[in-house]
Amino acid sequence: MDKDNELTEKLNNMLTESADKESVIKFFRLSNYSKTKSIEILKKAFGIYYYEAQDIIHNSQTWSDVKEFDAKIMNDFFDILEELGSSESEKT
C-alpha cells in the first residue's frame, strides 16, 4: 500500500471516529503537508472536485493565517494574465 492510500485509510478512520473536516485539515498541517498537498489528498479521500477541496482547505480555520496572502497572490496572477491577454489582443 502506498503512502497516499495509507493516508486515505487513516482519514477515513478519523472521519468514522467522528472527527470533523477541520480536524482532518489540522492533522495535515501538523503533519507538515503543504496547503497544495492537503487539497490533493482531501480531493482523493472524499472523491470531490479539486475546486471543492481547494475551497474547503482555503476557508478552513487551520489555514486562515495564510488565506489573505494566498488570495492576493491568486488575484495578482489573474491580473497579470488579464494584462497579457489585453496586450495580445491589442497586437492583432
Secondary structure as UniProt FT lines:
FT   HELIX           3..16
FT   TURN            17..18
FT   HELIX           21..30
FT   TURN            31..32
FT   HELIX           35..46
FT   HELIX           50..58
FT   TURN            62..63
FT   HELIX           64..91
//
